């Protein structure tokens, strides 16, 4: 039996058993690795979750709608 995950989008909880492990996601020319859950929604291409964002030391500023990555020994972006 495959693992089943529940993902909360804020309004609804989606379930999936499909995950793509160690995918490369490019952000501002930087290649980051993330596990991507396949969801049956069309509004978004990719949603980076807290696990991925914390791995790359992301700082979220909701007021100005900006995410800054502060990876050790690299310039922030």
PDB file with one MODEL, atoms N, CA, C and O in Angstrom:
MODEL        1
ATOM      1  N   UNK A   1       0.837  -1.182   0.000  1.00  0.00           N
ATOM      2  CA  UNK A   1       0.000   0.000   0.000  1.00  0.00           C
ATOM      3  C   UNK A   1       0.882   1.246   0.000  1.00  0.00           C
ATOM      4  O   UNK A   1       1.868   1.314   0.734  1.00  0.00           O
ATOM      5  N   UNK A   2       0.527   2.222  -0.820  1.00  0.00           N
ATOM      6  CA  UNK A   2       1.298   3.466  -0.905  1.00  0.00           C
ATOM      7  C   UNK A   2       0.956   4.380   0.264  1.00  0.00           C
ATOM      8  O   UNK A   2      -0.135   4.315   0.831  1.00  0.00           O
ATOM      9  N   UNK A   3       1.925   5.241   0.612  1.00  0.00           N
ATOM     10  CA  UNK A   3       1.656   6.255   1.627  1.00  0.00           C
ATOM     11  C   UNK A   3       0.598   7.217   1.121  1.00  0.00           C
ATOM     12  O   UNK A   3       0.500   7.469  -0.080  1.00  0.00           O
ATOM     13  N   UNK A   4      -0.184   7.749   2.029  1.00  0.00           N
ATOM     14  CA  UNK A   4      -1.211   8.736   1.711  1.00  0.00           C
ATOM     15  C   UNK A   4      -0.888  10.000   2.494  1.00  0.00           C
ATOM     16  O   UNK A   4      -0.687   9.942   3.707  1.00  0.00           O
ATOM     17  N   UNK A   5      -0.837  11.138   1.816  1.00  0.00           N
ATOM     18  CA  UNK A   5      -0.548  12.407   2.463  1.00  0.00           C
ATOM     19  C   UNK A   5      -1.758  13.315   2.391  1.00  0.00           C
ATOM     20  O   UNK A   5      -2.531  13.274   1.433  1.00  0.00           O
ATOM     21  N   UNK A   6      -1.910  14.138   3.424  1.00  0.00           N
ATOM     22  CA  UNK A   6      -2.932  15.180   3.426  1.00  0.00           C
ATOM     23  C   UNK A   6      -2.232  16.519   3.357  1.00  0.00           C
ATOM     24  O   UNK A   6      -1.321  16.787   4.140  1.00  0.00           O
ATOM     25  N   UNK A   7      -2.649  17.362   2.427  1.00  0.00           N
ATOM     26  CA  UNK A   7      -2.049  18.681   2.231  1.00  0.00           C
ATOM     27  C   UNK A   7      -3.147  19.722   2.415  1.00  0.00           C
ATOM     28  O   UNK A   7      -4.176  19.682   1.740  1.00  0.00           O
ATOM     29  N   UNK A   8      -2.914  20.657   3.340  1.00  0.00           N
ATOM     30  CA  UNK A   8      -3.883  21.722   3.580  1.00  0.00           C
ATOM     31  C   UNK A   8      -3.516  22.921   2.726  1.00  0.00           C
ATOM     32  O   UNK A   8      -2.386  23.405   2.787  1.00  0.00           O
ATOM     33  N   UNK A   9      -4.466  23.406   1.925  1.00  0.00           N
ATOM     34  CA  UNK A   9      -4.240  24.588   1.091  1.00  0.00           C
ATOM     35  C   UNK A   9      -4.791  25.842   1.753  1.00  0.00           C
ATOM     36  O   UNK A   9      -4.776  26.915   1.150  1.00  0.00           O
ATOM     37  N   UNK A  10      -5.269  25.724   2.959  1.00  0.00           N
ATOM     38  CA  UNK A  10      -5.876  26.858   3.642  1.00  0.00           C
ATOM     39  C   UNK A  10      -7.387  26.733   3.640  1.00  0.00           C
ATOM     40  O   UNK A  10      -8.019  26.860   4.688  1.00  0.00           O
ATOM     41  N   UNK A  11      -7.982  26.483   2.467  1.00  0.00           N
ATOM     42  CA  UNK A  11      -9.443  26.363   2.374  1.00  0.00           C
ATOM     43  C   UNK A  11      -9.887  24.908   2.434  1.00  0.00           C
ATOM     44  O   UNK A  11     -10.993  24.613   2.888  1.00  0.00           O
ATOM     45  N   UNK A  12      -9.032  24.001   1.977  1.00  0.00           N
ATOM     46  CA  UNK A  12      -9.447  22.604   1.817  1.00  0.00           C
ATOM     47  C   UNK A  12      -8.252  21.694   2.080  1.00  0.00           C
ATOM     48  O   UNK A  12      -7.100  22.106   1.948  1.00  0.00           O
ATOM     49  N   UNK A  13      -8.539  20.469   2.447  1.00  0.00           N
ATOM     50  CA  UNK A  13      -7.488  19.465   2.624  1.00  0.00           C
ATOM     51  C   UNK A  13      -7.552  18.503   1.451  1.00  0.00           C
ATOM     52  O   UNK A  13      -8.584  17.881   1.196  1.00  0.00           O
ATOM     53  N   UNK A  14      -6.429  18.386   0.736  1.00  0.00           N
ATOM     54  CA  UNK A  14      -6.329  17.482  -0.409  1.00  0.00           C
ATOM     55  C   UNK A  14      -5.529  16.255   0.006  1.00  0.00           C
ATOM     56  O   UNK A  14      -4.647  16.347   0.860  1.00  0.00           O
ATOM     57  N   UNK A  15      -5.830  15.120  -0.587  1.00  0.00           N
ATOM     58  CA  UNK A  15      -5.057  13.914  -0.321  1.00  0.00           C
ATOM     59  C   UNK A  15      -4.408  13.436  -1.606  1.00  0.00           C
ATOM     60  O   UNK A  15      -4.937  13.621  -2.702  1.00  0.00           O
ATOM     61  N   UNK A  16      -3.243  12.815  -1.442  1.00  0.00           N
ATOM     62  CA  UNK A  16      -2.527  12.261  -2.592  1.00  0.00           C
ATOM     63  C   UNK A  16      -1.641  11.119  -2.128  1.00  0.00           C
ATOM     64  O   UNK A  16      -1.238  11.060  -0.966  1.00  0.00           O
ATOM     65  N   UNK A  17      -1.351  10.232  -3.031  1.00  0.00           N
ATOM     66  CA  UNK A  17      -0.354   9.192  -2.775  1.00  0.00           C
ATOM     67  C   UNK A  17       0.754   9.279  -3.822  1.00  0.00           C
ATOM     68  O   UNK A  17       1.576   8.372  -3.953  1.00  0.00           O
ATOM     69  N   UNK A  18       0.762  10.405  -4.578  1.00  0.00           N
ATOM     70  CA  UNK A  18       1.763  10.601  -5.632  1.00  0.00           C
ATOM     71  C   UNK A  18       2.767  11.675  -5.200  1.00  0.00           C
ATOM     72  O   UNK A  18       2.392  12.795  -4.855  1.00  0.00           O
ATOM     73  N   UNK A  19       4.035  11.309  -5.229  1.00  0.00           N
ATOM     74  CA  UNK A  19       5.094  12.256  -4.886  1.00  0.00           C
ATOM     75  C   UNK A  19       6.271  12.039  -5.821  1.00  0.00           C
ATOM     76  O   UNK A  19       6.620  10.904  -6.148  1.00  0.00           O
ATOM     77  N   UNK A  20       6.879  13.138  -6.248  1.00  0.00           N
ATOM     78  CA  UNK A  20       8.089  13.093  -7.069  1.00  0.00           C
ATOM     79  C   UNK A  20       9.244  13.494  -6.157  1.00  0.00           C
ATOM     80  O   UNK A  20       9.337  14.648  -5.741  1.00  0.00           O
ATOM     81  N   UNK A  21      10.106  12.559  -5.853  1.00  0.00           N
ATOM     82  CA  UNK A  21      11.193  12.786  -4.903  1.00  0.00           C
ATOM     83  C   UNK A  21      12.374  13.490  -5.566  1.00  0.00           C
ATOM     84  O   UNK A  21      12.714  13.221  -6.718  1.00  0.00           O
ATOM     85  N   UNK A  22      12.985  14.393  -4.812  1.00  0.00           N
ATOM     86  CA  UNK A  22      14.235  15.057  -5.195  1.00  0.00           C
ATOM     87  C   UNK A  22      14.166  15.719  -6.575  1.00  0.00           C
ATOM     88  O   UNK A  22      15.068  15.553  -7.397  1.00  0.00           O
ATOM     89  N   UNK A  23      13.088  16.470  -6.818  1.00  0.00           N
ATOM     90  CA  UNK A  23      12.955  17.209  -8.074  1.00  0.00           C
ATOM     91  C   UNK A  23      13.780  18.491  -8.016  1.00  0.00           C
ATOM     92  O   UNK A  23      13.950  19.083  -6.950  1.00  0.00           O
ATOM     93  N   UNK A  24      14.282  18.907  -9.153  1.00  0.00           N
ATOM     94  CA  UNK A  24      15.012  20.163  -9.238  1.00  0.00           C
ATOM     95  C   UNK A  24      14.031  21.284  -9.544  1.00  0.00           C
ATOM     96  O   UNK A  24      13.283  21.222 -10.519  1.00  0.00           O
ATOM     97  N   UNK A  25      14.044  22.314  -8.694  1.00  0.00           N
ATOM     98  CA  UNK A  25      13.218  23.505  -8.875  1.00  0.00           C
ATOM     99  C   UNK A  25      14.181  24.676  -9.039  1.00  0.00           C
ATOM    100  O   UNK A  25      15.048  24.886  -8.191  1.00  0.00           O
ATOM    101  N   UNK A  26      14.039  25.435 -10.113  1.00  0.00           N
ATOM    102  CA  UNK A  26      14.929  26.566 -10.358  1.00  0.00           C
ATOM    103  C   UNK A  26      14.228  27.865  -9.979  1.00  0.00           C
ATOM    104  O   UNK A  26      13.142  28.167 -10.472  1.00  0.00           O
ATOM    105  N   UNK A  27      14.870  28.629  -9.093  1.00  0.00           N
ATOM    106  CA  UNK A  27      14.347  29.915  -8.640  1.00  0.00           C
ATOM    107  C   UNK A  27      15.458  30.944  -8.802  1.00  0.00           C
ATOM    108  O   UNK A  27      16.523  30.820  -8.197  1.00  0.00           O
ATOM    109  N   UNK A  28      15.206  31.952  -9.613  1.00  0.00           N
ATOM    110  CA  UNK A  28      16.192  32.998  -9.893  1.00  0.00           C
ATOM    111  C   UNK A  28      17.555  32.417 -10.264  1.00  0.00           C
ATOM    112  O   UNK A  28      18.590  32.886  -9.791  1.00  0.00           O
ATOM    113  N   UNK A  29      17.541  31.397 -11.110  1.00  0.00           N
ATOM    114  CA  UNK A  29      18.777  30.797 -11.591  1.00  0.00           C
ATOM    115  C   UNK A  29      19.441  29.839 -10.617  1.00  0.00           C
ATOM    116  O   UNK A  29      20.484  29.265 -10.931  1.00  0.00           O
ATOM    117  N   UNK A  30      18.855  29.656  -9.438  1.00  0.00           N
ATOM    118  CA  UNK A  30      19.403  28.724  -8.443  1.00  0.00           C
ATOM    119  C   UNK A  30      18.621  27.428  -8.498  1.00  0.00           C
ATOM    120  O   UNK A  30      17.392  27.433  -8.551  1.00  0.00           O
ATOM    121  N   UNK A  31      19.336  26.326  -8.484  1.00  0.00           N
ATOM    122  CA  UNK A  31      18.688  25.015  -8.528  1.00  0.00           C
ATOM    123  C   UNK A  31      18.579  24.463  -7.110  1.00  0.00           C
ATOM    124  O   UNK A  31      19.578  24.253  -6.422  1.00  0.00           O
ATOM    125  N   UNK A  32      17.340  24.237  -6.699  1.00  0.00           N
ATOM    126  CA  UNK A  32      17.055  23.698  -5.379  1.00  0.00           C
ATOM    127  C   UNK A  32      16.374  22.348  -5.557  1.00  0.00           C
ATOM    128  O   UNK A  32      15.755  22.090  -6.590  1.00  0.00           O
ATOM    129  N   UNK A  33      16.489  21.494  -4.557  1.00  0.00           N
ATOM    130  CA  UNK A  33      15.887  20.173  -4.612  1.00  0.00           C
ATOM    131  C   UNK A  33      14.682  20.135  -3.678  1.00  0.00           C
ATOM    132  O   UNK A  33      14.748  20.616  -2.546  1.00  0.00           O
ATOM    133  N   UNK A  34      13.583  19.559  -4.160  1.00  0.00           N
ATOM    134  CA  UNK A  34      12.375  19.471  -3.346  1.00  0.00           C
ATOM    135  C   UNK A  34      11.590  18.216  -3.710  1.00  0.00           C
ATOM    136  O   UNK A  34      11.618  17.759  -4.853  1.00  0.00           O
ATOM    137  N   UNK A  35      10.891  17.669  -2.722  1.00  0.00           N
ATOM    138  CA  UNK A  35       9.935  16.600  -2.974  1.00  0.00           C
ATOM    139  C   UNK A  35       8.616  17.274  -3.331  1.00  0.00           C
ATOM    140  O   UNK A  35       8.120  18.105  -2.572  1.00  0.00           O
ATOM    141  N   UNK A  36       8.048  16.923  -4.477  1.00  0.00           N
ATOM    142  CA  UNK A  36       6.822  17.569  -4.957  1.00  0.00           C
ATOM    143  C   UNK A  36       5.666  16.577  -4.923  1.00  0.00           C
ATOM    144  O   UNK A  36       5.742  15.489  -5.492  1.00  0.00           O
ATOM    145  N   UNK A  37       4.602  16.976  -4.246  1.00  0.00           N
ATOM    146  CA  UNK A  37       3.383  16.175  -4.182  1.00  0.00           C
ATOM    147  C   UNK A  37       2.502  16.541  -5.363  1.00  0.00           C
ATOM    148  O   UNK A  37       2.297  17.723  -5.639  1.00  0.00           O
ATOM    149  N   UNK A  38       1.984  15.553  -6.054  1.00  0.00           N
ATOM    150  CA  UNK A  38       1.128  15.780  -7.216  1.00  0.00           C
ATOM    151  C   UNK A  38      -0.310  15.915  -6.708  1.00  0.00           C
ATOM    152  O   UNK A  38      -0.867  14.999  -6.104  1.00  0.00           O
ATOM    153  N   UNK A  39      -0.896  17.105  -6.978  1.00  0.00           N
ATOM    154  CA  UNK A  39      -2.262  17.395  -6.528  1.00  0.00           C
ATOM    155  C   UNK A  39      -3.157  17.651  -7.730  1.00  0.00           C
ATOM    156  O   UNK A  39      -2.694  18.110  -8.774  1.00  0.00           O
ATOM    157  N   UNK A  40      -4.418  17.357  -7.577  1.00  0.00           N
ATOM    158  CA  UNK A  40      -5.389  17.579  -8.648  1.00  0.00           C
ATOM    159  C   UNK A  40      -5.968  18.989  -8.556  1.00  0.00           C
ATOM    160  O   UNK A  40      -7.165  19.165  -8.329  1.00  0.00           O
ATOM    161  N   UNK A  41      -5.100  19.998  -8.736  1.00  0.00           N
ATOM    162  CA  UNK A  41      -5.538  21.392  -8.785  1.00  0.00           C
ATOM    163  C   UNK A  41      -4.851  22.056  -9.969  1.00  0.00           C
ATOM    164  O   UNK A  41      -3.761  21.639 -10.364  1.00  0.00           O
ATOM    165  N   UNK A  42      -5.461  23.064 -10.530  1.00  0.00           N
ATOM    166  CA  UNK A  42      -4.923  23.715 -11.721  1.00  0.00           C
ATOM    167  C   UNK A  42      -4.454  25.145 -11.450  1.00  0.00           C
ATOM    168  O   UNK A  42      -3.811  25.750 -12.307  1.00  0.00           O
ATOM    169  N   UNK A  43      -4.759  25.688 -10.291  1.00  0.00           N
ATOM    170  CA  UNK A  43      -4.464  27.091 -10.023  1.00  0.00           C
ATOM    171  C   UNK A  43      -2.972  27.390  -9.863  1.00  0.00           C
ATOM    172  O   UNK A  43      -2.548  28.527 -10.073  1.00  0.00           O
ATOM    173  N   UNK A  44      -2.174  26.388  -9.495  1.00  0.00           N
ATOM    174  CA  UNK A  44      -0.762  26.599  -9.211  1.00  0.00           C
ATOM    175  C   UNK A  44       0.085  25.571  -9.953  1.00  0.00           C
ATOM    176  O   UNK A  44      -0.333  24.431 -10.157  1.00  0.00           O
ATOM    177  N   UNK A  45       1.286  25.997 -10.354  1.00  0.00           N
ATOM    178  CA  UNK A  45       2.233  25.052 -10.944  1.00  0.00           C
ATOM    179  C   UNK A  45       2.969  24.290  -9.836  1.00  0.00           C
ATOM    180  O   UNK A  45       3.072  23.064  -9.868  1.00  0.00           O
ATOM    181  N   UNK A  46       3.479  25.051  -8.851  1.00  0.00           N
ATOM    182  CA  UNK A  46       4.232  24.459  -7.737  1.00  0.00           C
ATOM    183  C   UNK A  46       3.930  25.258  -6.480  1.00  0.00           C
ATOM    184  O   UNK A  46       3.865  26.487  -6.508  1.00  0.00           O
ATOM    185  N   UNK A  47       3.749  24.549  -5.389  1.00  0.00           N
ATOM    186  CA  UNK A  47       3.639  25.182  -4.079  1.00  0.00           C
ATOM    187  C   UNK A  47       4.780  24.624  -3.242  1.00  0.00           C
ATOM    188  O   UNK A  47       4.844  23.417  -3.007  1.00  0.00           O
ATOM    189  N   UNK A  48       5.677  25.490  -2.794  1.00  0.00           N
ATOM    190  CA  UNK A  48       6.774  25.052  -1.929  1.00  0.00           C
ATOM    191  C   UNK A  48       6.285  25.088  -0.490  1.00  0.00           C
ATOM    192  O   UNK A  48       5.854  26.130   0.004  1.00  0.00           O
ATOM    193  N   UNK A  49       6.356  23.955   0.170  1.00  0.00           N
ATOM    194  CA  UNK A  49       5.876  23.848   1.543  1.00  0.00           C
ATOM    195  C   UNK A  49       6.927  24.253   2.564  1.00  0.00           C
ATOM    196  O   UNK A  49       8.060  24.595   2.225  1.00  0.00           O
ATOM    197  N   UNK A  50       6.520  24.203   3.806  1.00  0.00           N
ATOM    198  CA  UNK A  50       7.389  24.627   4.901  1.00  0.00           C
ATOM    199  C   UNK A  50       8.646  23.771   5.010  1.00  0.00           C
ATOM    200  O   UNK A  50       9.703  24.281   5.384  1.00  0.00           O
ATOM    201  N   UNK A  51       8.553  22.490   4.694  1.00  0.00           N
ATOM    202  CA  UNK A  51       9.732  21.622   4.770  1.00  0.00           C
ATOM    203  C   UNK A  51      10.808  22.095   3.799  1.00  0.00           C
ATOM    204  O   UNK A  51      11.975  22.210   4.172  1.00  0.00           O
ATOM    205  N   UNK A  52      10.426  22.366   2.570  1.00  0.00           N
ATOM    206  CA  UNK A  52      11.381  22.849   1.562  1.00  0.00           C
ATOM    207  C   UNK A  52      11.885  24.239   1.911  1.00  0.00           C
ATOM    208  O   UNK A  52      13.088  24.496   1.856  1.00  0.00           O
ATOM    209  N   UNK A  53      10.980  25.133   2.268  1.00  0.00           N
ATOM    210  CA  UNK A  53      11.385  26.512   2.574  1.00  0.00           C
ATOM    211  C   UNK A  53      12.327  26.567   3.772  1.00  0.00           C
ATOM    212  O   UNK A  53      13.286  27.338   3.764  1.00  0.00           O
ATOM    213  N   UNK A  54      12.071  25.769   4.792  1.00  0.00           N
ATOM    214  CA  UNK A  54      12.961  25.782   5.961  1.00  0.00           C
ATOM    215  C   UNK A  54      14.320  25.162   5.633  1.00  0.00           C
ATOM    216  O   UNK A  54      15.342  25.594   6.167  1.00  0.00           O
ATOM    217  N   UNK A  55      14.340  24.154   4.760  1.00  0.00           N
ATOM    218  CA  UNK A  55      15.602  23.530   4.344  1.00  0.00           C
ATOM    219  C   UNK A  55      16.552  24.554   3.730  1.00  0.00           C
ATOM    220  O   UNK A  55      17.767  24.470   3.906  1.00  0.00           O
ATOM    221  N   UNK A  56      15.983  25.529   3.001  1.00  0.00           N
ATOM    222  CA  UNK A  56      16.792  26.546   2.321  1.00  0.00           C
ATOM    223  C   UNK A  56      16.747  27.904   3.035  1.00  0.00           C
ATOM    224  O   UNK A  56      17.048  28.938   2.440  1.00  0.00           O
ATOM    225  N   UNK A  57      16.371  27.885   4.303  1.00  0.00           N
ATOM    226  CA  UNK A  57      16.406  29.081   5.166  1.00  0.00           C
ATOM    227  C   UNK A  57      15.654  30.261   4.548  1.00  0.00           C
ATOM    228  O   UNK A  57      16.158  31.384   4.510  1.00  0.00           O
ATOM    229  N   UNK A  58      14.443  29.988   4.066  1.00  0.00           N
ATOM    230  CA  UNK A  58      13.631  31.031   3.442  1.00  0.00           C
ATOM    231  C   UNK A  58      12.979  31.904   4.512  1.00  0.00           C
ATOM    232  O   UNK A  58      12.522  31.418   5.546  1.00  0.00           O
ATOM    233  N   UNK A  59      12.950  33.193   4.236  1.00  0.00           N
ATOM    234  CA  UNK A  59      12.276  34.170   5.090  1.00  0.00           C
ATOM    235  C   UNK A  59      11.085  34.699   4.288  1.00  0.00           C
ATOM    236  O   UNK A  59      11.250  35.188   3.171  1.00  0.00           O
ATOM    237  N   UNK A  60       9.892  34.598   4.863  1.00  0.00           N
ATOM    238  CA  UNK A  60       8.684  35.055   4.187  1.00  0.00           C
ATOM    239  C   UNK A  60       8.245  36.378   4.808  1.00  0.00           C
ATOM    240  O   UNK A  60       8.008  36.454   6.014  1.00  0.00           O
ATOM    241  N   UNK A  61       8.138  37.419   3.985  1.00  0.00           N
ATOM    242  CA  UNK A  61       7.643  38.723   4.430  1.00  0.00           C
ATOM    243  C   UNK A  61       6.269  38.921   3.792  1.00  0.00           C
ATOM    244  O   UNK A  61       6.166  39.319   2.631  1.00  0.00           O
ATOM    245  N   UNK A  62       5.231  38.644   4.551  1.00  0.00           N
ATOM    246  CA  UNK A  62       3.863  38.715   4.016  1.00  0.00           C
ATOM    247  C   UNK A  62       3.455  40.143   3.669  1.00  0.00           C
ATOM    248  O   UNK A  62       2.687  40.352   2.730  1.00  0.00           O
ATOM    249  N   UNK A  63       3.956  41.128   4.411  1.00  0.00           N
ATOM    250  CA  UNK A  63       3.567  42.514   4.175  1.00  0.00           C
ATOM    251  C   UNK A  63       3.939  42.964   2.775  1.00  0.00           C
ATOM    252  O   UNK A  63       3.139  43.607   2.096  1.00  0.00           O
ATOM    253  N   UNK A  64       5.158  42.629   2.331  1.00  0.00           N
ATOM    254  CA  UNK A  64       5.594  43.056   0.990  1.00  0.00           C
ATOM    255  C   UNK A  64       5.537  41.911  -0.033  1.00  0.00           C
ATOM    256  O   UNK A  64       5.971  42.065  -1.174  1.00  0.00           O
ATOM    257  N   UNK A  65       4.997  40.767   0.391  1.00  0.00           N
ATOM    258  CA  UNK A  65       4.818  39.590  -0.474  1.00  0.00           C
ATOM    259  C   UNK A  65       6.128  39.174  -1.135  1.00  0.00           C
ATOM    260  O   UNK A  65       6.241  39.113  -2.359  1.00  0.00           O
ATOM    261  N   UNK A  66       7.112  38.890  -0.284  1.00  0.00           N
ATOM    262  CA  UNK A  66       8.456  38.544  -0.765  1.00  0.00           C
ATOM    263  C   UNK A  66       8.998  37.353   0.021  1.00  0.00           C
ATOM    264  O   UNK A  66       8.811  37.252   1.233  1.00  0.00           O
ATOM    265  N   UNK A  67       9.676  36.453  -0.697  1.00  0.00           N
ATOM    266  CA  UNK A  67      10.373  35.336  -0.072  1.00  0.00           C
ATOM    267  C   UNK A  67      11.856  35.511  -0.358  1.00  0.00           C
ATOM    268  O   UNK A  67      12.253  35.666  -1.513  1.00  0.00           O
ATOM    269  N   UNK A  68      12.677  35.486   0.688  1.00  0.00           N
ATOM    270  CA  UNK A  68      14.127  35.618   0.547  1.00  0.00           C
ATOM    271  C   UNK A  68      14.777  34.329   1.029  1.00  0.00           C
ATOM    272  O   UNK A  68      14.492  33.853   2.128  1.00  0.00           O
ATOM    273  N   UNK A  69      15.648  33.772   0.204  1.00  0.00           N
ATOM    274  CA  UNK A  69      16.384  32.569   0.570  1.00  0.00           C
ATOM    275  C   UNK A  69      17.748  32.978   1.106  1.00  0.00           C
ATOM    276  O   UNK A  69      18.473  33.726   0.450  1.00  0.00           O
ATOM    277  N   UNK A  70      18.105  32.491   2.299  1.00  0.00           N
ATOM    278  CA  UNK A  70      19.383  32.819   2.944  1.00  0.00           C
ATOM    279  C   UNK A  70      20.145  31.522   3.222  1.00  0.00           C
ATOM    280  O   UNK A  70      20.288  31.097   4.368  1.00  0.00           O
ATOM    281  N   UNK A  71      20.624  30.912   2.154  1.00  0.00           N
ATOM    282  CA  UNK A  71      21.350  29.646   2.257  1.00  0.00           C
ATOM    283  C   UNK A  71      22.772  29.938   2.731  1.00  0.00           C
ATOM    284  O   UNK A  71      23.419  30.860   2.234  1.00  0.00           O
ATOM    285  N   UNK A  72      23.254  29.154   3.687  1.00  0.00           N
ATOM    286  CA  UNK A  72      24.600  29.350   4.242  1.00  0.00           C
ATOM    287  C   UNK A  72      25.659  29.383   3.145  1.00  0.00           C
ATOM    288  O   UNK A  72      25.628  28.590   2.204  1.00  0.00           O
ATOM    289  N   UNK A  73      26.593  30.315   3.288  1.00  0.00           N
ATOM    290  CA  UNK A  73      27.742  30.459   2.403  1.00  0.00           C
ATOM    291  C   UNK A  73      27.360  30.789   0.959  1.00  0.00           C
ATOM    292  O   UNK A  73      28.135  30.522   0.041  1.00  0.00           O
ATOM    293  N   UNK A  74      26.179  31.364   0.748  1.00  0.00           N
ATOM    294  CA  UNK A  74      25.739  31.805  -0.582  1.00  0.00           C
ATOM    295  C   UNK A  74      25.095  33.168  -0.453  1.00  0.00           C
ATOM    296  O   UNK A  74      24.535  33.498   0.592  1.00  0.00           O
ATOM    297  N   UNK A  75      25.170  33.966  -1.511  1.00  0.00           N
ATOM    298  CA  UNK A  75      24.452  35.253  -1.469  1.00  0.00           C
ATOM    299  C   UNK A  75      22.948  35.000  -1.400  1.00  0.00           C
ATOM    300  O   UNK A  75      22.440  34.068  -2.024  1.00  0.00           O
ATOM    301  N   UNK A  76      22.245  35.827  -0.647  1.00  0.00           N
ATOM    302  CA  UNK A  76      20.802  35.647  -0.560  1.00  0.00           C
ATOM    303  C   UNK A  76      20.136  36.026  -1.870  1.00  0.00           C
ATOM    304  O   UNK A  76      20.659  36.831  -2.642  1.00  0.00           O
ATOM    305  N   UNK A  77      18.989  35.440  -2.105  1.00  0.00           N
ATOM    306  CA  UNK A  77      18.223  35.733  -3.312  1.00  0.00           C
ATOM    307  C   UNK A  77      16.740  35.628  -3.017  1.00  0.00           C
ATOM    308  O   UNK A  77      15.917  35.839  -3.908  1.00  0.00           O
TER     309      UNK A  77
ENDMDL
END
